[in-house]
Amino acid sequence: MSTGKLVRDKIPQIIKQNDGINPKVRILNNEEYYTELNKKLLEEVHEYLESQDVLELVDIYEVLLAILSYQEIDFPTFETLRQDKVHKRGAFVKRLYLESEKNK
């Protein structure tokens, strides 16, 4: 297990049960927490890109929910923002790939 990173709430307990050791943990202040959430988001995205495992998407989603909570944005508000953006700019359903902004 690597050290020095944000982990899910039950990870210290799991480490203790599985390895018989008490991991050293501390509670992050708000600034540290937000910084570590952003690092965790990048970590999980990289893990997904490497593995293509849907469970990594679950981790990304969990981090996203934590970031929304930190920013005091509830999920219904976030979903409304998403739907508004889809209405104005579309989604990714048509698989469009912009090769150039000018058609030659």
C-alpha positions in Angstrom: 0.0 0.0 0.0 1.4 3.4 -1.0 1.5 6.1 1.6 0.7 9.8 1.6 -2.6 9.9 -0.2 -6.3 10.4 0.4 -8.0 7.0 0.9 -11.6 5.8 1.4 -12.9 6.0 4.9 -12.7 2.2 5.7 -9.2 1.7 4.2 -7.3 2.1 7.6 -9.7 -0.5 9.2 -9.2 -2.9 6.2 -5.4 -2.5 6.5 -5.6 -3.3 10.2 -7.8 -6.4 9.6 -5.8 -7.7 6.7 -2.2 -6.9 7.7 -2.5 -6.6 11.5 -1.0 -3.2 11.6 -2.3 0.2 12.6 -1.7 2.6 9.7 -0.9 6.2 10.6 -3.7 8.5 9.5 -4.6 12.1 10.0 -7.6 14.2 9.2 -6.9 16.8 6.5 -7.9 20.5 6.8 -10.2 22.0 4.2 -7.4 23.2 1.9 -5.5 19.9 2.1 -8.7 17.9 1.5 -9.6 19.8 -1.6 -6.0 19.5 -3.0 -6.0 15.8 -2.3 -9.4 15.3 -3.9 -8.1 16.8 -7.1 -5.0 14.6 -6.9 -7.2 11.6 -6.3 -9.4 12.5 -9.3 -6.3 12.5 -11.5 -5.0 9.2 -10.0 -8.3 7.5 -10.6 -8.6 8.8 -14.2 -5.1 7.5 -14.9 -6.0 4.1 -13.4 -9.1 3.9 -15.6 -7.2 4.9 -18.7 -4.6 2.2 -18.0 -7.1 -0.6 -17.1 -10.4 0.3 -18.8 -11.9 -1.3 -15.7 -15.4 0.0 -14.9 -14.6 -0.2 -11.1 -12.2 2.7 -11.7 -15.1 4.7 -13.1 -16.9 4.0 -9.8 -13.9 5.5 -8.0 -14.0 8.5 -10.3 -17.7 9.0 -9.5 -17.0 8.7 -5.8 -14.4 11.4 -6.0 -16.7 13.6 -8.1 -19.4 13.3 -5.4 -16.9 14.3 -2.7 -15.8 17.3 -4.8 -19.4 18.4 -5.3 -20.0 18.0 -1.6 -16.9 20.1 -0.8 -18.1 22.8 -3.1 -21.6 22.6 -1.5 -23.2 21.6 -4.8 -25.9 18.9 -4.4 -26.3 16.3 -7.1 -29.6 17.5 -8.5 -28.0 21.0 -9.0 -25.1 19.3 -10.7 -27.4 17.3 -12.9 -29.3 20.4 -13.9 -26.0 22.1 -14.9 -25.1 19.0 -16.9 -28.5 19.0 -18.7 -28.2 22.7 -19.4 -24.8 22.2 -21.0 -26.1 19.2 -23.1 -29.0 21.4 -24.2 -26.7 24.3 -25.3 -23.6 22.3 -26.6 -24.8 18.7 -27.0 -23.4 15.5 -25.6 -21.0 13.0 -27.1 -23.5 10.7 -28.6 -22.7 11.4 -32.3 -19.0 10.6 -31.9 -18.0 13.8 -33.7 -14.2 14.5 -34.0 -13.2 18.0 -34.8 -10.2 17.8 -37.2 -10.1 21.5 -37.9 -12.1 24.6 -37.4 -11.9 25.4 -41.1 -13.3 23.2 -43.8 -10.8 23.2 -46.7 
